[in-house]
Amino acid sequence: MLNFTLVREHRPGIIASMLVRSYAPLIAIDPDHWGGEREKWSAFDHEVFHNLDTVGADAFITCLDDNAIGFASFDSRAAPQLAHIGHNCILPGFQRRGYGTRQVDEVLRRLRERGIAQARVTTGVHPFFEPARRMYRACGFEETHRATPGDDRRYGIIEFRLELP
């Protein structure tokens, strides 16, 4: 059974570990560009676990039975107008089974519960992120903006938005 658990029920390091495992294929393709993300993921993990009542309250671990298979986070500081979906992933062995969509649906449920009017999420244009783009569209998000920092289009980003009823 899929359930969404409090971050405080898990050990520090789990978020960074899941991100490293989930993004390993992307890092292998271009370690010079993507390899530096590991430090950012560790810093995010630290931030979540050292601020359980703020940053940690806007994150959860997705478990299948008793096994952690993913996590999601969001930033609700601009509430009630807006929240940004942040780092999130489903571990490779559990991808393409609908768990990511259910995880995003849980984020959206929590945002609606707080009375937040709009959700935004950003992902990459690199082909690695195509499943994420499909998932966000399946959850009702619409693409609103593309940007390419620098000259290399592989590193562009896409913003999606969803008005929450």
DRENPA-3360 file (N, C-alpha, C; in nm, 2 decimals, always signed):
BEGIN
1 = MLNFTLVR = +0.08/-0.12/+0.00/+0.00/+0.00/+0.00/+0.09/+0.12/+0.00 ~ +0.05/+0.22/-0.08/+0.13/+0.35/-0.09/+0.08/+0.44/+0.02 ~ +0.18/+0.50/+0.09/+0.14/+0.60/+0.19/+0.25/+0.71/+0.20 ~ +0.21/+0.82/+0.26/+0.30/+0.94/+0.26/+0.33/+0.97/+0.40 ~ +0.46/+0.96/+0.44/+0.50/+0.97/+0.58/+0.57/+1.09/+0.61 ~ +0.57/+1.13/+0.74/+0.64/+1.25/+0.78/+0.79/+1.23/+0.76 ~ +0.86/+1.33/+0.73/+1.01/+1.33/+0.71/+1.07/+1.28/+0.85 ~ +1.02/+1.33/+0.96/+1.08/+1.30/+1.09/+1.08/+1.15/+1.12;
9 = EHRPGIIA = +1.00/+1.07/+1.05/+1.00/+0.93/+1.07/+1.12/+0.86/+1.00 ~ +1.20/+0.93/+0.93/+1.31/+0.87/+0.86/+1.44/+0.93/+0.90 ~ +1.55/+0.88/+0.86/+1.69/+0.92/+0.89/+1.74/+1.03/+0.80 ~ +1.81/+1.13/+0.85/+1.87/+1.22/+0.76/+1.96/+1.15/+0.66 ~ +1.96/+1.21/+0.54/+2.04/+1.15/+0.43/+1.95/+1.07/+0.33 ~ +1.83/+1.04/+0.37/+1.75/+0.96/+0.28/+1.71/+1.04/+0.16 ~ +1.68/+1.17/+0.17/+1.64/+1.25/+0.06/+1.76/+1.26/-0.04 ~ +1.88/+1.30/+0.01/+1.99/+1.31/-0.08/+2.02/+1.18/-0.15;
17 = SMLVRSYA = +2.01/+1.07/-0.07/+2.04/+0.94/-0.13/+1.94/+0.90/-0.24 ~ +1.81/+0.93/-0.22/+1.71/+0.91/-0.33/+1.74/+0.99/-0.45 ~ +1.77/+1.12/-0.43/+1.80/+1.20/-0.54/+1.92/+1.15/-0.62 ~ +2.03/+1.11/-0.55/+2.15/+1.06/-0.62/+2.11/+0.94/-0.70 ~ +2.04/+0.84/-0.64/+2.00/+0.72/-0.72/+1.91/+0.75/-0.83 ~ +1.81/+0.84/-0.81/+1.72/+0.87/-0.92/+1.78/+0.95/-1.04 ~ +1.88/+1.03/-1.01/+1.94/+1.11/-1.11/+2.07/+1.05/-1.16 ~ +2.11/+0.93/-1.12/+2.24/+0.87/-1.16/+2.25/+0.86/-1.31;
25 = PLIAIDPD = +2.15/+0.82/-1.39/+2.17/+0.82/-1.53/+2.20/+0.95/-1.59 ~ +2.14/+1.06/-1.54/+2.16/+1.19/-1.59/+2.31/+1.24/-1.56 ~ +2.35/+1.21/-1.44/+2.49/+1.24/-1.40/+2.59/+1.17/-1.48 ~ +2.56/+1.04/-1.52/+2.65/+0.96/-1.60/+2.66/+1.02/-1.74 ~ +2.55/+1.08/-1.79/+2.56/+1.14/-1.93/+2.64/+1.26/-1.93 ~ +2.63/+1.34/-1.83/+2.71/+1.47/-1.83/+2.75/+1.51/-1.69 ~ +2.85/+1.44/-1.64/+2.90/+1.46/-1.50/+2.95/+1.60/-1.47 ~ +3.01/+1.66/-1.57/+3.06/+1.80/-1.55/+2.95/+1.90/-1.52;
33 = HWGGEREK = +2.83/+1.88/-1.59/+2.72/+1.97/-1.56/+2.64/+1.93/-1.44 ~ +2.60/+1.80/-1.43/+2.50/+1.76/-1.33/+2.57/+1.71/-1.21 ~ +2.69/+1.67/-1.21/+2.76/+1.62/-1.09/+2.76/+1.71/-0.97 ~ +2.76/+1.84/-0.99/+2.76/+1.94/-0.88/+2.62/+1.94/-0.81 ~ +2.52/+1.88/-0.86/+2.39/+1.88/-0.79/+2.40/+1.80/-0.66 ~ +2.49/+1.70/-0.65/+2.50/+1.62/-0.53/+2.51/+1.70/-0.41 ~ +2.60/+1.80/-0.41/+2.62/+1.89/-0.30/+2.49/+1.97/-0.26 ~ +2.42/+2.01/-0.37/+2.30/+2.08/-0.34/+2.19/+1.99/-0.28;
41 = WSAFDHEV = +2.19/+1.86/-0.32/+2.09/+1.77/-0.27/+2.13/+1.74/-0.12 ~ +2.25/+1.73/-0.09/+2.29/+1.71/+0.05/+2.26/+1.83/+0.14 ~ +2.28/+1.95/+0.08/+2.24/+2.07/+0.16/+2.09/+2.07/+0.18 ~ +2.01/+2.03/+0.08/+1.87/+2.03/+0.09/+1.82/+1.93/+0.20 ~ +1.88/+1.81/+0.19/+1.85/+1.71/+0.29/+1.88/+1.77/+0.43 ~ +1.99/+1.83/+0.45/+2.03/+1.89/+0.58/+1.92/+1.99/+0.62 ~ +1.89/+2.08/+0.53/+1.79/+2.18/+0.56/+1.65/+2.12/+0.60 ~ +1.61/+2.02/+0.53/+1.48/+1.96/+0.57/+1.49/+1.90/+0.71;
49 = FHNLDTVG = +1.59/+1.82/+0.74/+1.60/+1.75/+0.87/+1.64/+1.84/+0.98 ~ +1.70/+1.96/+0.96/+1.73/+2.05/+1.07/+1.62/+2.16/+1.08 ~ +1.52/+2.15/+1.00/+1.41/+2.25/+1.01/+1.28/+2.17/+0.99 ~ +1.25/+2.08/+1.08/+1.14/+1.99/+1.06/+1.00/+2.06/+1.07 ~ +1.00/+2.17/+1.14/+0.87/+2.24/+1.15/+0.84/+2.34/+1.04 ~ +0.94/+2.37/+0.96/+0.93/+2.46/+0.85/+0.95/+2.39/+0.72 ~ +1.07/+2.38/+0.67/+1.11/+2.31/+0.55/+1.06/+2.17/+0.55 ~ +1.09/+2.10/+0.66/+1.05/+1.96/+0.68/+0.90/+1.94/+0.68;
57 = ADAFITCL = +0.82/+2.04/+0.71/+0.67/+2.03/+0.71/+0.62/+2.04/+0.57 ~ +0.70/+2.08/+0.48/+0.66/+2.09/+0.34/+0.73/+1.98/+0.25 ~ +0.75/+1.87/+0.32/+0.81/+1.75/+0.25/+0.75/+1.63/+0.31 ~ +0.75/+1.52/+0.23/+0.71/+1.39/+0.29/+0.78/+1.28/+0.21 ~ +0.79/+1.16/+0.27/+0.85/+1.05/+0.21/+0.74/+0.95/+0.16 ~ +0.75/+0.91/+0.04/+0.65/+0.82/-0.02/+0.70/+0.67/+0.01 ~ +0.61/+0.60/+0.07/+0.65/+0.46/+0.10/+0.55/+0.36/+0.04 ~ +0.61/+0.25/-0.01/+0.53/+0.14/-0.06/+0.54/+0.03/+0.05;
65 = DDNAIGFA = +0.43/+0.01/+0.11/+0.44/-0.08/+0.24/+0.53/-0.01/+0.33 ~ +0.64/-0.07/+0.37/+0.73/-0.01/+0.46/+0.86/+0.04/+0.40 ~ +0.87/+0.04/+0.26/+0.99/+0.08/+0.19/+0.97/+0.22/+0.13 ~ +1.07/+0.30/+0.16/+1.07/+0.44/+0.11/+1.11/+0.43/-0.04 ~ +1.02/+0.48/-0.13/+1.04/+0.47/-0.27/+1.05/+0.61/-0.34 ~ +1.03/+0.71/-0.26/+1.04/+0.85/-0.32/+1.01/+0.95/-0.22 ~ +1.01/+1.07/-0.26/+0.97/+1.18/-0.17/+0.93/+1.30/-0.26 ~ +0.86/+1.40/-0.19/+0.82/+1.52/-0.26/+0.84/+1.63/-0.16;
73 = SFDSRAAP = +0.86/+1.75/-0.22/+0.88/+1.87/-0.13/+0.81/+1.99/-0.21 ~ +0.77/+2.09/-0.13/+0.71/+2.21/-0.19/+0.75/+2.33/-0.10 ~ +0.74/+2.44/-0.16/+0.77/+2.57/-0.08/+0.64/+2.65/-0.08 ~ +0.58/+2.66/+0.04/+0.46/+2.73/+0.06/+0.47/+2.87/+0.12 ~ +0.59/+2.93/+0.11/+0.61/+3.06/+0.17/+0.53/+3.17/+0.11 ~ +0.49/+3.15/-0.02/+0.41/+3.26/-0.09/+0.26/+3.23/-0.07 ~ +0.22/+3.14/+0.02/+0.08/+3.11/+0.04/+0.01/+3.23/+0.09 ~ -0.12/+3.25/+0.06/-0.21/+3.15/-0.01/-0.21/+3.17/-0.16;
81 = QLAHIGHN = -0.13/+3.26/-0.22/-0.14/+3.28/-0.36/-0.07/+3.16/-0.44 ~ +0.04/+3.11/-0.39/+0.12/+3.03/-0.47/+0.21/+2.93/-0.38 ~ +0.24/+2.82/-0.44/+0.34/+2.73/-0.38/+0.41/+2.67/-0.50 ~ +0.54/+2.64/-0.48/+0.63/+2.58/-0.58/+0.65/+2.43/-0.54 ~ +0.63/+2.34/-0.63/+0.67/+2.20/-0.60/+0.82/+2.20/-0.62 ~ +0.89/+2.15/-0.53/+1.04/+2.14/-0.53/+1.09/+2.01/-0.57 ~ +1.21/+1.97/-0.50/+1.27/+1.84/-0.53/+1.17/+1.73/-0.51 ~ +1.17/+1.64/-0.60/+1.08/+1.52/-0.58/+1.14/+1.41/-0.67;
89 = CILPGFQR = +1.12/+1.29/-0.63/+1.16/+1.18/-0.72/+1.10/+1.05/-0.67 ~ +1.10/+0.95/-0.76/+1.06/+0.81/-0.73/+1.18/+0.73/-0.77 ~ +1.23/+0.64/-0.69/+1.34/+0.56/-0.71/+1.33/+0.48/-0.84 ~ +1.44/+0.46/-0.92/+1.43/+0.40/-1.05/+1.35/+0.26/-1.06 ~ +1.37/+0.18/-0.96/+1.30/+0.05/-0.96/+1.15/+0.06/-0.95 ~ +1.10/+0.18/-0.92/+0.95/+0.20/-0.89/+0.89/+0.30/-0.99 ~ +0.97/+0.35/-1.08/+0.92/+0.45/-1.18/+0.83/+0.38/-1.29 ~ +0.75/+0.47/-1.35/+0.66/+0.43/-1.46/+0.55/+0.33/-1.41;
97 = RGYGTRQV = +0.51/+0.34/-1.28/+0.41/+0.26/-1.23/+0.29/+0.35/-1.17 ~ +0.30/+0.48/-1.20/+0.20/+0.57/-1.15/+0.23/+0.63/-1.01 ~ +0.34/+0.59/-0.94/+0.37/+0.64/-0.81/+0.40/+0.79/-0.81 ~ +0.47/+0.83/-0.91/+0.51/+0.98/-0.92/+0.38/+1.06/-0.93 ~ +0.29/+1.02/-1.02/+0.16/+1.09/-1.03/+0.09/+1.10/-0.90 ~ +0.08/+0.98/-0.83/+0.01/+0.98/-0.70/+0.08/+1.07/-0.60 ~ +0.21/+1.08/-0.61/+0.29/+1.16/-0.52/+0.26/+1.31/-0.54 ~ +0.26/+1.35/-0.67/+0.22/+1.49/-0.71/+0.08/+1.52/-0.67;
105 = DEVLRRLR = -0.01/+1.42/-0.69/-0.15/+1.44/-0.64/-0.16/+1.47/-0.49 ~ -0.07/+1.40/-0.42/-0.07/+1.42/-0.27/-0.02/+1.56/-0.24 ~ +0.08/+1.61/-0.31/+0.13/+1.75/-0.29/+0.01/+1.84/-0.32 ~ -0.06/+1.82/-0.43/-0.17/+1.91/-0.47/-0.28/+1.90/-0.36 ~ -0.31/+1.79/-0.31/-0.41/+1.77/-0.20/-0.37/+1.86/-0.08 ~ -0.24/+1.85/-0.04/-0.19/+1.93/+0.07/-0.20/+2.08/+0.04 ~ -0.17/+2.12/-0.08/-0.18/+2.26/-0.11/-0.32/+2.31/-0.11 ~ -0.41/+2.23/-0.16/-0.56/+2.27/-0.16/-0.60/+2.28/-0.01;
113 = ERGIAQAR = -0.56/+2.18/+0.07/-0.60/+2.18/+0.21/-0.56/+2.31/+0.28 ~ -0.45/+2.37/+0.24/-0.40/+2.50/+0.29/-0.46/+2.62/+0.22 ~ -0.54/+2.60/+0.12/-0.61/+2.71/+0.06/-0.52/+2.78/-0.04 ~ -0.42/+2.71/-0.09/-0.32/+2.77/-0.19/-0.39/+2.77/-0.33 ~ -0.38/+2.89/-0.40/-0.45/+2.91/-0.52/-0.38/+2.85/-0.65 ~ -0.25/+2.85/-0.65/-0.18/+2.81/-0.77/-0.05/+2.73/-0.73 ~ -0.03/+2.62/-0.81/+0.10/+2.54/-0.79/+0.18/+2.56/-0.92 ~ +0.31/+2.57/-0.89/+0.41/+2.58/-1.00/+0.52/+2.48/-0.98;
121 = VTTGVHPF = +0.57/+2.43/-1.09/+0.68/+2.34/-1.09/+0.77/+2.37/-1.21 ~ +0.90/+2.35/-1.19/+1.00/+2.37/-1.29/+1.07/+2.23/-1.32 ~ +1.09/+2.20/-1.44/+1.17/+2.08/-1.47/+1.26/+2.11/-1.59 ~ +1.34/+2.02/-1.63/+1.44/+2.05/-1.74/+1.38/+2.01/-1.88 ~ +1.45/+2.06/-1.98/+1.41/+2.03/-2.12/+1.49/+1.91/-2.17 ~ +1.60/+1.87/-2.10/+1.68/+1.75/-2.13/+1.59/+1.63/-2.15 ~ +1.61/+1.54/-2.24/+1.53/+1.43/-2.26/+1.51/+1.34/-2.13 ~ +1.60/+1.35/-2.04/+1.59/+1.27/-1.92/+1.46/+1.31/-1.84;
129 = FEPARRMY = +1.42/+1.44/-1.86/+1.31/+1.49/-1.78/+1.17/+1.47/-1.85 ~ +1.17/+1.40/-1.97/+1.05/+1.38/-2.04/+0.94/+1.31/-1.96 ~ +0.98/+1.20/-1.88/+0.87/+1.14/-1.80/+0.81/+1.24/-1.70 ~ +0.90/+1.33/-1.64/+0.85/+1.42/-1.54/+0.75/+1.52/-1.61 ~ +0.79/+1.57/-1.73/+0.70/+1.66/-1.80/+0.56/+1.59/-1.83 ~ +0.57/+1.47/-1.88/+0.44/+1.39/-1.90/+0.36/+1.38/-1.77 ~ +0.42/+1.35/-1.66/+0.36/+1.34/-1.54/+0.29/+1.47/-1.50 ~ +0.36/+1.58/-1.51/+0.30/+1.71/-1.47/+0.18/+1.74/-1.55;
137 = RACGFEET = +0.19/+1.72/-1.68/+0.08/+1.74/-1.77/-0.04/+1.65/-1.73 ~ -0.01/+1.52/-1.70/-0.12/+1.43/-1.66/-0.19/+1.48/-1.53 ~ -0.11/+1.55/-1.45/-0.17/+1.60/-1.32/-0.25/+1.73/-1.34 ~ -0.25/+1.78/-1.47/-0.33/+1.90/-1.50/-0.24/+2.03/-1.52 ~ -0.11/+2.02/-1.50/-0.03/+2.14/-1.52/-0.02/+2.18/-1.67 ~ +0.00/+2.31/-1.69/+0.01/+2.36/-1.83/+0.15/+2.43/-1.83 ~ +0.22/+2.41/-1.94/+0.35/+2.48/-1.96/+0.32/+2.63/-1.98 ~ +0.40/+2.71/-1.91/+0.38/+2.85/-1.92/+0.51/+2.93/-1.96;
145 = HRATPGDD = +0.62/+2.87/-1.95/+0.75/+2.94/-1.97/+0.86/+2.85/-2.00 ~ +0.95/+2.89/-2.09/+1.08/+2.82/-2.11/+1.19/+2.92/-2.11 ~ +1.30/+2.87/-2.05/+1.42/+2.96/-2.04/+1.54/+2.88/-2.06 ~ +1.64/+2.94/-2.12/+1.77/+2.87/-2.14/+1.88/+2.96/-2.08 ~ +1.93/+2.92/-1.96/+2.04/+3.00/-1.91/+2.17/+2.96/-1.99 ~ +2.23/+3.06/-2.05/+2.35/+3.03/-2.13/+2.31/+2.99/-2.27 ~ +2.40/+2.93/-2.34/+2.38/+2.90/-2.49/+2.34/+2.75/-2.51 ~ +2.35/+2.67/-2.42/+2.32/+2.52/-2.44/+2.18/+2.49/-2.40;
153 = RRYGIIEF = +2.10/+2.46/-2.51/+1.96/+2.43/-2.48/+1.93/+2.31/-2.40 ~ +2.03/+2.22/-2.39/+2.01/+2.10/-2.31/+1.98/+2.13/-2.16 ~ +2.02/+2.25/-2.12/+2.01/+2.29/-1.98/+1.90/+2.38/-1.96 ~ +1.81/+2.40/-2.05/+1.69/+2.48/-2.04/+1.60/+2.43/-1.94 ~ +1.51/+2.52/-1.89/+1.41/+2.48/-1.80/+1.27/+2.51/-1.85 ~ +1.17/+2.44/-1.80/+1.03/+2.46/-1.83/+0.95/+2.48/-1.71 ~ +0.87/+2.59/-1.70/+0.78/+2.61/-1.59/+0.64/+2.57/-1.62 ~ +0.58/+2.50/-1.53/+0.44/+2.46/-1.54/+0.36/+2.52/-1.43;
161 = RLELP = +0.23/+2.55/-1.46/+0.14/+2.60/-1.36/+0.01/+2.53/-1.35 ~ -0.05/+2.53/-1.24/-0.19/+2.47/-1.22/-0.27/+2.55/-1.12 ~ -0.38/+2.60/-1.17/-0.47/+2.67/-1.08/-0.54/+2.57/-0.99 ~ -0.54/+2.59/-0.86/-0.61/+2.50/-0.77/-0.74/+2.54/-0.73 ~ -0.84/+2.45/-0.75/-0.98/+2.49/-0.71/-0.99/+2.50/-0.56;
% end
